[in-house]
Amino acid sequence: MKLSEIKGMLKSMDKVEFKLPNGTKVPSHFHVTEVGEITKKFIDCGGSVREEKAINFQLWEANDFDHRLTPQKLLNIIELSEKTLGLGDYEIEVEYQADTIGKYALGYNGFEFTLDPKYTNCLATDKCGVPPEKIKIRLSDLSSSNSCCTPNSNCC
């Protein structure tokens, strides 16, 4: 989800909720302690120089059980960050403390924001020798009627 998308959603929401990949919700007394733009410059394993930009939200829960972040308050924080930092309209990453700091993509399921898992991947499979993933099929799913070669076709 891009920054412009969350801003549009917040305008019509009654409350802000985040759901973790395991189905539990971030406690309702969370704080958004950071909104910023992250630039990552790197070289992939194939030698290509790359740059990625993302908007970062950091969620944090404290002993402040009376705190509730309203949609308007979060929108105000985002707009102040845009004005002050000159943020671009990039995909949002969310940091949230679990056993260690977890990084999530931001989604929406129609009711609440979802913290969706992010995965690593090779960006240069064509250059670094990683073989493409083979398609797995069950032999029992193959039938001789779908085959171009049948015992009497003389194709072999």
SEZARO-377803 format. One record per residue (C-alpha): residue in three letters; x, y negated, z negated. Coordinates in steps of 0.2 Angstrom, whole numbers. Layout:
N
['Ala', [X, Y, Z]] ...
//
This chain:
156
['Met', [0, 0, 0]] ['Lys', [6, -17, 5]] ['Leu', [6, -33, -6]] ['Ser', [-8, -41, 4]] ['Glu', [-19, -25, 2]] ['Ile', [-18, -25, -17]] ['Lys', [-21, -44, -18]] ['Gly', [-37, -41, -8]] ['Met', [-43, -26, -19]] ['Leu', [-40, -36, -35]] ['Lys', [-52, -49, -30]] ['Ser', [-67, -37, -31]] ['Met', [-62, -26, -45]] ['Asp', [-68, -26, -63]] ['Lys', [-53, -18, -71]] ['Val', [-36, -12, -67]] ['Glu', [-32, 6, -69]] ['Phe', [-17, 17, -64]] ['Lys', [-18, 36, -62]] ['Leu', [-2, 47, -63]] ['Pro', [1, 61, -51]] ['Asn', [-4, 74, -65]] ['Gly', [-21, 66, -67]] ['Thr', [-18, 56, -83]] ['Lys', [-21, 38, -83]] ['Val', [-8, 25, -88]] ['Pro', [-14, 18, -105]] ['Ser', [-26, 3, -103]] ['His', [-14, -8, -114]] ['Phe', [0, -7, -101]] ['His', [9, -23, -96]] ['Val', [16, -27, -79]] ['Thr', [34, -33, -84]] ['Glu', [41, -36, -67]] ['Val', [35, -40, -50]] ['Gly', [49, -43, -37]] ['Glu', [57, -39, -20]] ['Ile', [70, -25, -19]] ['Thr', [82, -24, -4]] ['Lys', [92, -8, -2]] ['Lys', [106, -8, 11]] ['Phe', [114, 9, 14]] ['Ile', [122, 20, 26]] ['Asp', [113, 37, 30]] ['Cys', [123, 53, 31]] ['Gly', [123, 51, 50]] ['Gly', [133, 34, 49]] ['Ser', [118, 23, 53]] ['Val', [117, 7, 43]] ['Arg', [100, 4, 36]] ['Glu', [90, -8, 26]] ['Glu', [74, -6, 17]] ['Lys', [63, -19, 7]] ['Ala', [49, -15, -5]] ['Ile', [39, -25, -18]] ['Asn', [42, -18, -36]] ['Phe', [30, -17, -50]] ['Gln', [36, -11, -67]] ['Leu', [23, -5, -79]] ['Trp', [26, -3, -97]] ['Glu', [16, 1, -112]] ['Ala', [19, -6, -129]] ['Asn', [12, -6, -146]] ['Asp', [0, -20, -141]] ['Phe', [-16, -10, -141]] ['Asp', [-27, -25, -139]] ['His', [-19, -30, -122]] ['Arg', [-29, -28, -106]] ['Leu', [-23, -34, -90]] ['Thr', [-37, -41, -79]] ['Pro', [-38, -40, -60]] ['Gln', [-37, -59, -60]] ['Lys', [-22, -60, -72]] ['Leu', [-13, -47, -61]] ['Leu', [-17, -57, -45]] ['Asn', [-11, -73, -54]] ['Ile', [6, -64, -58]] ['Ile', [8, -58, -40]] ['Glu', [4, -75, -33]] ['Leu', [16, -84, -44]] ['Ser', [29, -71, -39]] ['Glu', [26, -74, -21]] ['Lys', [27, -93, -23]] ['Thr', [43, -92, -34]] ['Leu', [52, -78, -26]] ['Gly', [46, -79, -8]] ['Leu', [40, -61, -7]] ['Gly', [37, -53, 9]] ['Asp', [22, -42, 13]] ['Tyr', [31, -25, 10]] ['Glu', [25, -8, 3]] ['Ile', [24, -8, -16]] ['Glu', [34, 4, -27]] ['Val', [29, 6, -45]] ['Glu', [41, 10, -59]] ['Tyr', [34, 19, -74]] ['Gln', [43, 26, -90]] ['Ala', [41, 45, -92]] ['Asp', [55, 56, -97]] ['Thr', [65, 44, -87]] ['Ile', [60, 29, -75]] ['Gly', [49, 36, -62]] ['Lys', [47, 28, -45]] ['Tyr', [30, 30, -36]] ['Ala', [21, 24, -21]] ['Leu', [5, 14, -24]] ['Gly', [-11, 21, -17]] ['Tyr', [-30, 19, -21]] ['Asn', [-43, 32, -22]] ['Gly', [-58, 21, -22]] ['Phe', [-59, 19, -41]] ['Glu', [-42, 16, -47]] ['Phe', [-24, 14, -41]] ['Thr', [-14, 30, -40]] ['Leu', [4, 32, -43]] ['Asp', [9, 44, -29]] ['Pro', [25, 54, -28]] ['Lys', [39, 49, -18]] ['Tyr', [51, 61, -10]] ['Thr', [69, 61, -3]] ['Asn', [73, 65, 15]] ['Cys', [87, 66, 27]] ['Leu', [86, 51, 39]] ['Ala', [98, 57, 51]] ['Thr', [93, 75, 54]] ['Asp', [99, 73, 73]] ['Lys', [116, 68, 67]] ['Cys', [121, 78, 52]] ['Gly', [116, 96, 57]] ['Val', [101, 99, 47]] ['Pro', [91, 112, 56]] ['Pro', [73, 108, 60]] ['Glu', [61, 117, 48]] ['Lys', [54, 133, 56]] ['Ile', [36, 135, 58]] ['Lys', [30, 149, 47]] ['Ile', [17, 161, 53]] ['Arg', [11, 178, 47]] ['Leu', [13, 192, 59]] ['Ser', [-4, 198, 55]] ['Asp', [-11, 182, 62]] ['Leu', [-3, 187, 79]] ['Ser', [-14, 197, 91]] ['Ser', [-9, 205, 107]] ['Ser', [-23, 195, 116]] ['Asn', [-14, 179, 112]] ['Ser', [3, 185, 118]] ['Cys', [9, 182, 136]] ['Cys', [18, 199, 135]] ['Thr', [7, 214, 133]] ['Pro', [14, 232, 134]] ['Asn', [8, 234, 152]] ['Ser', [12, 216, 159]] ['Asn', [30, 220, 165]] ['Cys', [36, 204, 157]] ['Cys', [51, 211, 148]] 
//
